[in-house]
Amino acid sequence: MKILVSSCLLGEDVRYDGNNSSIAMGSSFTFSQKELFMDILCDNEIYSFCPEVSAGLGIPRLPAEILSATKPFKVERENEEDVTISFLIAAKNTLDICKNDNIKVALLKSKSPSCGNIEIYDGTFSNTLIKGQGLTAKLLEENDVRVFNEMQLDELKAFIETN
Ligand code: SF4
Protein backbone atom coordinates (compact mmCIF):
# COMPACT_ATOMS: atom_id res chain seq x y z
CA MET A 1 0.00 0.00 0.00
CA LYS A 2 1.13 3.54 -0.67
CA ILE A 3 1.65 5.50 2.56
CA LEU A 4 2.60 9.16 2.85
CA VAL A 5 4.86 9.57 5.90
CA SER A 6 5.98 12.77 7.63
CA SER A 7 9.64 13.14 6.67
CA CYS A 8 10.62 13.96 10.25
CA LEU A 9 9.31 10.55 11.42
CA LEU A 10 11.65 8.94 8.89
CA GLY A 11 14.63 10.74 10.42
CA GLU A 12 14.94 13.69 8.08
CA ASP A 13 16.03 16.91 9.80
CA VAL A 14 13.09 18.99 8.59
CA ARG A 15 11.53 20.06 11.89
CA TYR A 16 11.27 23.72 12.83
CA ASP A 17 14.29 23.30 15.12
CA GLY A 18 16.40 21.55 12.48
CA ASN A 19 16.01 18.15 14.12
CA ASN A 20 13.90 15.08 13.35
CA SER A 21 11.34 12.92 15.15
CA SER A 22 12.73 9.58 14.05
CA ILE A 23 10.68 6.61 15.17
CA ALA A 24 13.45 4.15 14.39
CA MET A 25 16.11 6.06 16.34
CA GLY A 26 13.94 7.84 18.91
CA SER A 27 14.43 7.07 22.60
CA SER A 28 10.72 7.45 23.35
CA PHE A 29 9.74 4.42 21.27
CA THR A 30 9.89 0.83 22.48
CA PHE A 31 11.73 -1.85 20.56
CA SER A 32 8.43 -3.42 19.48
CA GLN A 33 7.14 -0.06 18.20
CA LYS A 34 10.35 0.38 16.21
CA GLU A 35 10.06 -3.15 14.88
CA LEU A 36 6.46 -2.58 13.82
CA PHE A 37 7.44 0.70 12.15
CA MET A 38 10.25 -1.00 10.23
CA ASP A 39 7.84 -3.76 9.13
CA ILE A 40 5.44 -1.11 7.82
CA LEU A 41 8.27 0.64 5.97
CA CYS A 42 9.52 -2.58 4.39
CA ASP A 43 6.11 -3.93 3.37
CA ASN A 44 4.69 -0.78 1.81
CA GLU A 45 5.46 1.95 -0.69
CA ILE A 46 6.59 4.96 1.35
CA TYR A 47 6.28 8.57 0.23
CA SER A 48 8.34 10.84 2.49
CA PHE A 49 6.93 14.34 2.61
CA CYS A 50 7.22 17.44 4.80
CA PRO A 51 4.31 19.78 4.15
CA GLU A 52 5.96 22.84 5.67
CA VAL A 53 9.23 22.48 3.78
CA SER A 54 7.24 21.93 0.58
CA ALA A 55 5.65 25.32 1.15
CA GLY A 56 9.01 27.03 1.37
CA LEU A 57 9.22 27.31 5.12
CA GLY A 58 12.91 27.03 5.87
CA ILE A 59 14.92 24.87 8.24
CA PRO A 60 15.22 25.95 10.95
CA ARG A 61 12.14 28.13 11.26
CA LEU A 62 10.32 29.78 14.12
CA PRO A 63 7.62 27.54 15.60
CA ALA A 64 4.01 28.33 14.75
CA GLU A 65 0.67 27.50 16.33
CA ILE A 66 -2.91 27.51 15.09
CA LEU A 67 -5.04 30.34 16.46
CA SER A 68 -8.08 29.42 14.38
CA ALA A 69 -8.56 25.86 13.13
CA THR A 70 -11.74 26.74 11.22
CA LYS A 71 -12.28 29.21 8.41
CA PRO A 72 -10.91 31.82 8.43
CA PHE A 73 -7.82 29.85 9.48
CA LYS A 74 -5.10 31.64 11.38
CA VAL A 75 -1.57 30.38 12.02
CA GLU A 76 0.99 32.61 13.65
CA ARG A 77 4.48 32.54 15.00
CA GLU A 78 5.08 33.64 18.57
CA ASN A 79 6.16 37.07 17.27
CA GLU A 80 2.66 37.35 15.71
CA GLU A 81 3.93 36.92 12.16
CA ASP A 82 1.03 35.52 10.15
CA VAL A 83 2.05 32.32 8.34
CA THR A 84 -1.44 31.11 7.51
CA ILE A 85 -0.94 31.15 3.75
CA SER A 86 2.23 29.06 3.98
CA PHE A 87 0.42 26.47 6.09
CA LEU A 88 -2.49 26.36 3.64
CA ILE A 89 -0.04 25.88 0.76
CA ALA A 90 1.62 23.10 2.76
CA ALA A 91 -1.72 21.33 3.15
CA LYS A 92 -2.59 21.76 -0.53
CA ASN A 93 0.81 20.44 -1.64
CA THR A 94 0.31 17.35 0.49
CA LEU A 95 -3.17 16.71 -0.84
CA ASP A 96 -1.85 17.11 -4.41
CA ILE A 97 0.73 14.37 -3.78
CA CYS A 98 -1.96 12.08 -2.41
CA LYS A 99 -4.30 12.73 -5.33
CA ASN A 100 -1.63 12.47 -8.00
CA ASP A 101 -0.24 9.20 -6.62
CA ASN A 102 -3.53 7.76 -5.39
CA ILE A 103 -2.38 7.62 -1.75
CA LYS A 104 -5.20 6.81 0.66
CA VAL A 105 -3.38 6.70 4.00
CA ALA A 106 -0.85 8.87 5.80
CA LEU A 107 1.32 8.47 8.89
CA LEU A 108 1.81 12.00 10.19
CA LYS A 109 3.64 13.46 13.19
CA SER A 110 1.38 14.14 16.15
CA LYS A 111 0.77 17.61 17.65
CA SER A 112 2.18 19.53 14.68
CA PRO A 113 0.19 22.53 13.37
CA SER A 114 0.43 20.84 9.96
CA CYS A 115 0.57 17.12 10.65
CA GLY A 116 -1.20 16.63 14.00
CA ASN A 117 -4.32 14.50 13.66
CA ILE A 118 -5.78 14.47 17.18
CA GLU A 119 -4.17 17.19 19.27
CA ILE A 120 -2.55 20.55 18.52
CA TYR A 121 -1.11 23.33 20.64
CA ASP A 122 -3.69 25.92 21.57
CA GLY A 123 -2.16 29.01 19.99
CA THR A 124 -0.91 30.56 23.22
CA PHE A 125 2.67 29.21 22.96
CA SER A 126 2.32 27.90 26.51
CA ASN A 127 2.84 24.22 25.67
CA THR A 128 -0.89 23.56 26.09
CA LEU A 129 -2.48 20.85 23.99
CA ILE A 130 -6.11 20.85 22.88
CA LYS A 131 -8.14 18.51 20.69
CA GLY A 132 -7.77 19.45 17.05
CA GLN A 133 -6.04 18.81 13.77
CA GLY A 134 -3.20 20.45 11.93
CA LEU A 135 -4.17 22.04 8.64
CA THR A 136 -2.60 19.31 6.50
CA ALA A 137 -4.12 16.43 8.49
CA LYS A 138 -7.49 18.16 8.36
CA LEU A 139 -7.41 18.67 4.58
CA LEU A 140 -6.32 15.06 3.96
CA GLU A 141 -9.10 13.62 6.11
CA GLU A 142 -11.66 15.88 4.45
CA ASN A 143 -10.54 14.31 1.17
CA ASP A 144 -10.77 10.67 2.28
CA VAL A 145 -7.11 10.12 3.15
CA ARG A 146 -6.96 8.28 6.49
CA VAL A 147 -4.45 9.83 8.87
CA PHE A 148 -2.63 8.05 11.70
CA ASN A 149 0.09 9.36 13.99
CA GLU A 150 3.23 7.69 15.32
CA MET A 151 1.42 6.47 18.44
CA GLN A 152 -1.15 4.67 16.28
CA LEU A 153 1.10 2.17 14.50
CA ASP A 154 -1.10 -0.77 15.52
CA GLU A 155 -4.16 0.97 14.07
CA LEU A 156 -2.22 1.78 10.90
CA LYS A 157 -1.14 -1.84 10.56
CA ALA A 158 -4.76 -3.01 11.00
CA PHE A 159 -5.89 -0.49 8.38
CA ILE A 160 -3.27 -1.74 5.93
CA GLU A 161 -4.34 -5.34 6.47
CA THR A 162 -8.02 -4.63 5.88
CA ASN A 163 -7.73 -2.32 2.87
S1 SF4 B 1 5.45 19.71 8.86
FE1 SF4 B 1 5.05 17.58 9.44
S2 SF4 B 1 6.67 16.45 8.37
FE2 SF4 B 1 7.33 18.58 8.42
S3 SF4 B 1 8.57 18.73 10.27
FE3 SF4 B 1 6.48 19.34 10.83
S4 SF4 B 1 5.56 17.46 11.61
FE4 SF4 B 1 7.38 16.85 10.47
Boltz pocket constraint, residues with backbone or C-beta under 6 A from the ligand:
constraints:
  - pocket:
      binder: B
      contacts: [[A, 5], [A, 6], [A, 7], [A, 8], [A, 9], [A, 14], [A, 15], [A, 16], [A, 49], [A, 50], [A, 51], [A, 52], [A, 53], [A, 109], [A, 110], [A, 112], [A, 114], [A, 115]]
      max_distance: 6.0
